[in-house]
Amino acid sequence: ERALQQLRIAEEQRRLFEEQQQRQAEEQERALQQLRIAEQQHAHMLLDQQRQAEEQERALQQLRIAEEQQRLFEEQQAAEERKRQEELRIIEEQKALLEQQRILQEKRRQEEERRLEEQRAAAEYQRMLDQQQLLEQQRLAEEQDMLEQQRIAEQQYLIEQQ
């Protein structure tokens, strides 16, 4: 009877031990499952962060490109404005020279009317003034040509910079 009693107790202990092992195995499986879920969530979070960082970098790159294009545009505008101002200055100089020539010619005409006897000297004076005006117009034409070449070079430089 006692041996049977001990056998039943031993079987009950073995059954309890097996149940406890079964519970531990299930808890370990649940813990492993939760760990895998946490690792997947962490990997997704890292991928999201990486995508966000790449999008921010692309946005910054686009901003830098836009700023550089704006700077180049403003430089080109400033260069064109300088050229326009220089052309206006040359036109004003040419106007002043034409006005000066008109005034000088009027004076010459009056001189010729008043002093017919000095006609030969007045003709020499006219020739000298014409030569001076020709040299000045050549100088202005060369200056205008130089400005045009400078403008073309600046535009080529700006195009190359873009």
GROMACS elastic network, one bead per residue, 0.5 to 0.9 nm:
[ bonds ]
;  ai    aj funct       b0    kb
    1     4     6  0.51231   500
    1     5     6  0.61798   500
    1     6     6  0.86951   500
    2     6     6  0.61359   500
    2     7     6  0.84445   500
    3     6     6  0.50526   500
    3     7     6  0.60093   500
    3     8     6  0.85793   500
    4     8     6  0.61473   500
    4     9     6  0.85573   500
    5     8     6  0.51875   500
    5     9     6  0.62162   500
    5    10     6  0.85805   500
    6    10     6  0.59625   500
    6    11     6  0.84933   500
    7    10     6  0.50082   500
    7    11     6  0.60941   500
    7    12     6  0.85120   500
    8    11     6  0.50487   500
    8    12     6  0.60652   500
    8    13     6  0.85556   500
    9    12     6  0.50360   500
    9    13     6  0.61194   500
    9    14     6  0.85462   500
   10    13     6  0.50660   500
   10    14     6  0.61012   500
   10    15     6  0.85398   500
   11    15     6  0.60309   500
   11    16     6  0.85194   500
   12    15     6  0.50062   500
   12    16     6  0.60871   500
   12    17     6  0.84391   500
   13    16     6  0.50228   500
   13    17     6  0.59272   500
   13    18     6  0.84838   500
   14    18     6  0.60599   500
   14    19     6  0.85363   500
   15    18     6  0.51093   500
   15    19     6  0.61541   500
   15    20     6  0.85629   500
   16    19     6  0.50342   500
   16    20     6  0.60840   500
   16    21     6  0.85654   500
   17    20     6  0.50502   500
   17    21     6  0.61592   500
   17    22     6  0.85348   500
   18    22     6  0.60148   500
   18    23     6  0.85756   500
   19    23     6  0.61352   500
   19    24     6  0.85660   500
   20    23     6  0.50806   500
   20    24     6  0.61579   500
   20    25     6  0.85745   500
   21    24     6  0.50428   500
   21    25     6  0.60806   500
   21    26     6  0.85833   500
   22    25     6  0.51206   500
   22    26     6  0.62250   500
   22    27     6  0.86654   500
   23    26     6  0.50742   500
   23    27     6  0.61221   500
   23    28     6  0.85300   500
   24    27     6  0.50436   500
   24    28     6  0.60496   500
   24    29     6  0.85119   500
   25    28     6  0.50687   500
   25    29     6  0.61287   500
   25    30     6  0.86497   500
   26    30     6  0.61739   500
   26    31     6  0.85861   500
   27    30     6  0.50232   500
   27    31     6  0.60960   500
   27    32     6  0.85372   500
   28    31     6  0.50198   500
   28    32     6  0.61005   500
   28    33     6  0.85264   500
   29    32     6  0.50638   500
   29    33     6  0.60989   500
   29    34     6  0.86496   500
   30    34     6  0.61766   500
   30    35     6  0.85375   500
   31    34     6  0.51156   500
   31    35     6  0.61139   500
   31    36     6  0.86584   500
   32    36     6  0.61762   500
   32    37     6  0.86104   500
   33    36     6  0.51543   500
   33    37     6  0.62442   500
   33    38     6  0.86537   500
   34    37     6  0.50233   500
   34    38     6  0.60930   500
   34    39     6  0.85637   500
   35    38     6  0.50503   500
   35    39     6  0.61255   500
   35    40     6  0.86335   500
   36    39     6  0.50519   500
   36    40     6  0.61863   500
   36    41     6  0.85977   500
   37    40     6  0.51343   500
   37    41     6  0.61724   500
   37    42     6  0.85643   500
   38    41     6  0.50634   500
   38    42     6  0.60728   500
   38    43     6  0.85986   500
   39    42     6  0.50008   500
   39    43     6  0.61309   500
   39    44     6  0.86132   500
   40    43     6  0.50382   500
   40    44     6  0.61534   500
   40    45     6  0.85258   500
   41    44     6  0.50830   500
   41    45     6  0.60930   500
   41    46     6  0.86100   500
   42    45     6  0.50068   500
   42    46     6  0.61676   500
   42    47     6  0.86430   500
   43    46     6  0.50826   500
   43    47     6  0.62043   500
   43    48     6  0.86170   500
   44    47     6  0.50720   500
   44    48     6  0.61275   500
   44    49     6  0.85694   500
   45    48     6  0.50675   500
   45    49     6  0.61355   500
   45    50     6  0.85657   500
   46    49     6  0.50509   500
   46    50     6  0.61056   500
   46    51     6  0.86175   500
   47    50     6  0.50153   500
   47    51     6  0.61331   500
   47    52     6  0.85474   500
   48    51     6  0.50961   500
   48    52     6  0.61101   500
   48    53     6  0.85512   500
   49    52     6  0.50645   500
   49    53     6  0.61027   500
   49    54     6  0.85920   500
   50    53     6  0.50588   500
   50    54     6  0.61640   500
   50    55     6  0.86043   500
   51    54     6  0.50563   500
   51    55     6  0.61121   500
   51    56     6  0.85481   500
   52    55     6  0.50535   500
   52    56     6  0.60905   500
   52    57     6  0.85288   500
   53    56     6  0.50622   500
   53    57     6  0.61193   500
   53    58     6  0.86316   500
   54    57     6  0.50207   500
   54    58     6  0.61774   500
   54    59     6  0.85818   500
   55    58     6  0.50540   500
   55    59     6  0.61213   500
   55    60     6  0.85610   500
   56    59     6  0.50108   500
   56    60     6  0.60909   500
   56    61     6  0.85126   500
   57    60     6  0.50286   500
   57    61     6  0.60734   500
   57    62     6  0.85943   500
   58    62     6  0.61615   500
   58    63     6  0.85408   500
   59    62     6  0.51103   500
   59    63     6  0.61477   500
   59    64     6  0.86552   500
   60    64     6  0.61466   500
   60    65     6  0.85857   500
   61    64     6  0.50901   500
   61    65     6  0.61906   500
   61    66     6  0.85975   500
   62    65     6  0.50361   500
   62    66     6  0.60989   500
   62    67     6  0.85538   500
   63    66     6  0.50534   500
   63    67     6  0.61064   500
   63    68     6  0.85704   500
   64    67     6  0.50655   500
   64    68     6  0.61263   500
   64    69     6  0.85712   500
   65    68     6  0.51089   500
   65    69     6  0.61321   500
   65    70     6  0.85565   500
   66    69     6  0.50755   500
   66    70     6  0.61034   500
   66    71     6  0.85906   500
   67    70     6  0.50138   500
   67    71     6  0.61217   500
   67    72     6  0.86108   500
   68    71     6  0.50071   500
   68    72     6  0.61309   500
   68    73     6  0.84668   500
   68   162     6  0.84088   500
   69    72     6  0.51158   500
   69    73     6  0.60204   500
   69    74     6  0.85579   500
   69   162     6  0.73920   500
   70    73     6  0.50147   500
   70    74     6  0.61224   500
   70    75     6  0.85836   500
   71    74     6  0.51318   500
   71    75     6  0.61616   500
   71    76     6  0.86097   500
   72    75     6  0.50279   500
   72    76     6  0.61229   500
   72    77     6  0.85534   500
   72   158     6  0.68477   500
   72   161     6  0.79979   500
   72   162     6  0.75015   500
   73    76     6  0.51002   500
   73    77     6  0.61440   500
   73    78     6  0.86167   500
   73   158     6  0.87407   500
   74    78     6  0.60989   500
   74    79     6  0.85481   500
   75    78     6  0.50769   500
   75    79     6  0.61300   500
   75    80     6  0.85862   500
   75   158     6  0.82290   500
   76    79     6  0.50561   500
   76    80     6  0.61303   500
   76    81     6  0.85361   500
   76   154     6  0.81751   500
   76   155     6  0.73771   500
   76   158     6  0.70768   500
   77    80     6  0.51148   500
   77    81     6  0.61005   500
   77    82     6  0.86331   500
   78    81     6  0.50080   500
   78    82     6  0.61628   500
   78    83     6  0.85980   500
   79    82     6  0.51069   500
   79    83     6  0.62124   500
   79    84     6  0.85882   500
   79   151     6  0.76641   500
   79   154     6  0.76841   500
   79   155     6  0.86970   500
   80    83     6  0.50243   500
   80    84     6  0.60722   500
   80    85     6  0.85728   500
   80   151     6  0.77926   500
   81    85     6  0.61002   500
   81    86     6  0.85340   500
   82    85     6  0.51026   500
   82    86     6  0.61341   500
   82    87     6  0.85898   500
   83    86     6  0.50557   500
   83    87     6  0.61100   500
   83    88     6  0.85493   500
   83   147     6  0.73527   500
   83   148     6  0.83590   500
   83   151     6  0.71339   500
   84    87     6  0.50762   500
   84    88     6  0.61440   500
   84    89     6  0.86030   500
   85    88     6  0.50261   500
   85    89     6  0.61771   500
   85    90     6  0.87018   500
   86    90     6  0.62499   500
   86    91     6  0.86141   500
   86   144     6  0.87954   500
   86   147     6  0.82242   500
   87    90     6  0.50777   500
   87    91     6  0.61563   500
   87    92     6  0.85744   500
   87   144     6  0.75292   500
   87   147     6  0.85148   500
   88    91     6  0.50186   500
   88    92     6  0.61153   500
   88    93     6  0.85682   500
   89    92     6  0.50635   500
   89    93     6  0.61773   500
   89    94     6  0.86042   500
   90    94     6  0.61113   500
   90    95     6  0.85268   500
   90   140     6  0.72480   500
   90   143     6  0.87617   500
   90   144     6  0.77185   500
   91    95     6  0.60732   500
   91    96     6  0.85222   500
   92    96     6  0.60860   500
   92    97     6  0.85165   500
   93    96     6  0.50154   500
   93    97     6  0.61042   500
   93    98     6  0.85284   500
   93   140     6  0.88028   500
   94    98     6  0.60574   500
   94    99     6  0.84837   500
   94   137     6  0.80407   500
   94   140     6  0.81853   500
   95    98     6  0.50096   500
   95    99     6  0.60483   500
   95   100     6  0.83859   500
   96    99     6  0.50154   500
   96   100     6  0.59426   500
   96   101     6  0.84073   500
   97   101     6  0.59382   500
   97   102     6  0.84263   500
   97   133     6  0.79881   500
   97   136     6  0.88682   500
   98   102     6  0.60150   500
   98   103     6  0.85164   500
   99   103     6  0.61100   500
   99   104     6  0.84520   500
  100   103     6  0.51140   500
  100   104     6  0.60400   500
  100   105     6  0.84813   500
  101   105     6  0.59575   500
  101   106     6  0.84502   500
  101   129     6  0.85470   500
  101   130     6  0.89883   500
  101   133     6  0.82129   500
  102   105     6  0.51037   500
  102   106     6  0.61356   500
  102   107     6  0.86051   500
  103   106     6  0.50603   500
  103   107     6  0.61821   500
  103   108     6  0.85539   500
  104   107     6  0.50230   500
  104   108     6  0.60734   500
  104   109     6  0.85535   500
  104   129     6  0.88346   500
  105   109     6  0.60713   500
  105   110     6  0.85927   500
  105   126     6  0.83149   500
  106   109     6  0.50515   500
  106   110     6  0.62743   500
  106   111     6  0.85329   500
  107   110     6  0.51395   500
  107   111     6  0.60539   500
  107   112     6  0.85522   500
  108   112     6  0.59977   500
  108   113     6  0.84862   500
  108   122     6  0.72620   500
  108   125     6  0.89012   500
  108   126     6  0.78674   500
  109   112     6  0.51071   500
  109   113     6  0.61964   500
  109   114     6  0.86047   500
  110   113     6  0.50640   500
  110   114     6  0.61017   500
  110   115     6  0.84086   500
  111   114     6  0.50652   500
  111   115     6  0.57250   500
  111   116     6  0.79799   500
  111   118     6  0.86461   500
  111   119     6  0.88300   500
  111   122     6  0.79267   500
  112   115     6  0.51394   500
  112   116     6  0.53847   500
  112   117     6  0.83717   500
  112   118     6  0.74133   500
  112   119     6  0.62904   500
  112   122     6  0.71331   500
  113   116     6  0.60775   500
  114   117     6  0.87963   500
  115   118     6  0.55229   500
  115   119     6  0.70223   500
  116   119     6  0.52690   500
  116   120     6  0.88156   500
  117   120     6  0.78723   500
  117   121     6  0.89665   500
  118   121     6  0.54338   500
  118   122     6  0.62003   500
  118   123     6  0.87305   500
  119   122     6  0.50611   500
  119   123     6  0.61431   500
  119   124     6  0.87272   500
  120   123     6  0.51266   500
  120   124     6  0.64414   500
  120   125     6  0.87476   500
  121   124     6  0.51571   500
  121   125     6  0.62653   500
  121   126     6  0.86995   500
  122   126     6  0.61661   500
  122   127     6  0.86873   500
  123   127     6  0.62630   500
  123   128     6  0.86858   500
  124   127     6  0.50987   500
  124   128     6  0.62726   500
  124   129     6  0.87264   500
  125   128     6  0.51514   500
  125   129     6  0.62936   500
  125   130     6  0.86772   500
  126   129     6  0.51593   500
  126   130     6  0.61407   500
  126   131     6  0.86365   500
  127   130     6  0.50753   500
  127   131     6  0.62090   500
  127   132     6  0.86496   500
  128   131     6  0.51547   500
  128   132     6  0.62655   500
  128   133     6  0.86862   500
  129   132     6  0.50049   500
  129   133     6  0.61143   500
  129   134     6  0.85283   500
  130   133     6  0.50495   500
  130   134     6  0.60525   500
  130   135     6  0.86028   500
  131   134     6  0.50413   500
  131   135     6  0.62140   500
  131   136     6  0.85907   500
  132   135     6  0.51988   500
  132   136     6  0.61920   500
  132   137     6  0.86215   500
  133   137     6  0.60244   500
  133   138     6  0.84416   500
  134   137     6  0.50829   500
  134   138     6  0.60493   500
  134   139     6  0.85078   500
  135   138     6  0.50100   500
  135   139     6  0.61096   500
  135   140     6  0.86240   500
  136   140     6  0.61509   500
  136   141     6  0.85058   500
  137   141     6  0.59611   500
  137   142     6  0.84523   500
  138   141     6  0.50157   500
  138   142     6  0.60706   500
  138   143     6  0.84598   500
  139   142     6  0.51486   500
  139   143     6  0.60838   500
  139   144     6  0.85696   500
  140   144     6  0.60185   500
  140   145     6  0.84717   500
  141   144     6  0.50312   500
  141   145     6  0.60743   500
  141   146     6  0.85186   500
  142   146     6  0.60671   500
  142   147     6  0.85897   500
  143   146     6  0.50206   500
  143   147     6  0.62133   500
  143   148     6  0.86686   500
  144   147     6  0.50538   500
  144   148     6  0.62430   500
  144   149     6  0.87020   500
  145   148     6  0.50713   500
  145   149     6  0.62678   500
  145   150     6  0.86050   500
  146   149     6  0.51067   500
  146   150     6  0.61336   500
  146   151     6  0.86135   500
  147   151     6  0.60899   500
  147   152     6  0.86229   500
  148   151     6  0.50483   500
  148   152     6  0.62473   500
  148   153     6  0.86230   500
  149   152     6  0.51338   500
  149   153     6  0.61878   500
  149   154     6  0.86180   500
  150   153     6  0.50628   500
  150   154     6  0.61240   500
  150   155     6  0.86222   500
  151   154     6  0.50494   500
  151   155     6  0.61755   500
  151   156     6  0.85979   500
  152   155     6  0.51037   500
  152   156     6  0.61522   500
  152   157     6  0.85366   500
  153   156     6  0.50615   500
  153   157     6  0.60853   500
  153   158     6  0.86220   500
  154   158     6  0.61543   500
  154   159     6  0.85508   500
  155   158     6  0.50524   500
  155   159     6  0.60656   500
  155   160     6  0.85034   500
  156   159     6  0.50508   500
  156   160     6  0.60803   500
  156   161     6  0.85306   500
  157   160     6  0.50971   500
  157   161     6  0.61423   500
  157   162     6  0.87510   500
  158   162     6  0.63616   500
  159   162     6  0.52622   500
